[in-house]
Amino acid sequence: MWIYGQSKMKYLNPDHVDTAPQVITVDNPGRENILLIEAKVAAGYADNLGDHLYYQNLPAFTFPLPEYRNATFRGFQVVGDSMSPIIQPGEWVLARAVDSLQDIRNGQIYVVVESRSIRIKEVHLSDDMKELRLVSYNTDYPPVSIESTDILEVWEYHSKVSIGLPLQESSEVLRDIYTEIARMKDLLEKLQ
């Protein structure tokens, strides 16, 4: 007997972990917004997953590009260097909602939301889908395993927004090149 509607599903699957977002927001024409989860509000994000008032206070925008249509996206500000050199501290990762663990592709980058943390890592799902192995690109950070039942949401990495250029690194490289050229020029002058 069904209280409302009908379903072909006879039994609930206790192993199925629903990771789809519980709340979305839309702009005036009805297009879905991309909500931004800033580093300073990330700590309270998991506690407010079902609270629509919480989402109303988050910065939101839409991209007029076709790559950002027909899916739910969130923006997460990155803190820490565990995914360097691919993703740098301070960058914004734009990620697409993943409905369930069955949709995870091993070896891809995901934002994993747990009750006490939000992490961006390369994800490897165990064959029985009971555990996820989270791998950092920075080898200073060892892989971590978490139980799939601890996961509240999963977001697949789509793109990132960087503010500025890593000028310090590039200017150091340019300085090194200039120094080497000057050294070679001095050697050539001494040989003549």
N, C-alpha and C positions, 0 to 999 in steps of 0.2 A: 504494500500500500504506500502511496506517495502523498505527502502533505500538499505539495504543489508540483504540477507538471508530471512528466514521466521521464524515465531514464532507462537505457539499456544496461546500465551498470548495476549489477546485482550485489556486488560486495565492494567495500571500500578497500583501497590498496594502502596499507600502512607504510609501505616503502616509498610511495610517491611523495616527493617534497615539492610543494608549490612555491616557486620563487618569483612569481609575477608581482609587480607593484600593486599595492592595494588602493592607491590614490593617484589620480592624474589631474592636471589642470588644463584648461583650454583658454584661448584668447577670445576676443569678441566675435570674430567670424567662425569660431568653433574649431580652430586648429589646435592640436595638442601642443602645449608648451614644453620646453626643455627646462627643467628646474635645476638650479645650481645649488649644490651642497658645499658651502664654504668650509674651509678647515676648522674655523672657530665654531661652527654649528654641527659639525660631523658627529661629535660625541652624543648629541641628543637625537640624532636622526632615527636610530633604531627604536627608541622609546616612543616615537611619534608616528610610526608607519601608518597607522589607521586614522590619524587625526587630521581631518581636512583643513582645520584652522591653522595648523602648523605649516602646511604647504602654502597657504595664502600669503604667508610672511616671507617666503623664500623668493629670491630673484628668479625671474622666469623670462624666457624669450623664445622666439621661433627662428629657424633658418629657412630662407626661401629656396633652399636647394633640394633637388629631388632625393638626394641621399638621406635626408632627414624626414621623409614622409612615410606614412603607413607603418609607423613603429613608435614605441614609447622610448624616450631618451632622458637621461639625467646627466648633469655635469658634476663631476667630483674634483675638488681641488686637491692636488697631491702634496703631501707632507712627507719628508724623508727621501732618502736616496736609494731605497732598496731595489728600484727598477731602473736605476741608471745603468747605462747611458741612454736607453730608449726613452724613458720618461723621467723628467727632471723635477726637483722640488719646486712648487709654486705653479706648475703647469695645471691646466684644466683638462681632464679626460672626459670626453663625451662618449657615453656608453648606451647601448641598446638593451632594453629589458629582455630577460630570458625567462620564459614561462615556467620551465621545470628543469630539473637536473638532466633529464633525458636529452635536452637540447644543447648541453655543453659538449664542445669539441675539444678533446685533449690537446694540450700544447698551445692553446690560445690564451690571450690575456683577458681577464675578467675582473670586475669589481665585485667583491664578495662582502655582503653585509651580514654581520652577526650581531647579537644583542649588545656586545661590548666593543665592537670594532668594525671598521670599514677598511678593507685591504684591497689593493690592486696587485695581482700576481698572475703568473702563468699557472694555469690550473690543469691538473690531471685527476680525473675521476676514476675511482676504483671500479673494477668490473661489476661488483655487486651494488654499486652506487651508494654505498654506506659511508664512504670517506673521500675527501678531497685532499690532494697534495698540492700545496701552494708553494710555488718556486719563485724566488727573487732572481732578477738578472744580475744584480750586484752580488758577487760571490762571497762578500763579507756576511751575508745573511743566509743561514741554513734553511732548507725547505721545512715547511710546517705541515702537519696533517691535522685536519679537523673533521668531525663527524658531520654528515650531511644533515642530520636533524638539528644542528646548531645554526643552519643557514636560514636567513630571513628573506633575502633578495640576492639575485645574481644579475649583473649587468655586463654585457659583452663589450669590450673595448671597440670603439668605432673610429675615433679620431681624437686629436688633442689640440688645445689652444695654448700657444706659447706667447709669453709677453717678453719682448726684447730678444736679444741674441746673446749667446754665451760669449761675450766679448773678451772676457778674461782669458779663456782658453785660446781663442783665435788670435788675440794680440800676443800671447806668449809664443805661439807657433810662428807668427810673423817675425817676432823679435829674434827667435832662434834661426830662422831662415836668413834674416838680414845679417846676423852675426856670422853665420857660416859663409855667406857670400863675401863679406868683408874679409874674413880669414883667408879665403881662397884668393881674393884679389891681392892681399899682401904677399901670399906665397908666389903668385905669378910675377909680381913686381920684383921679388928677390931673385927669381930665376932669370930674369932678363938682364 
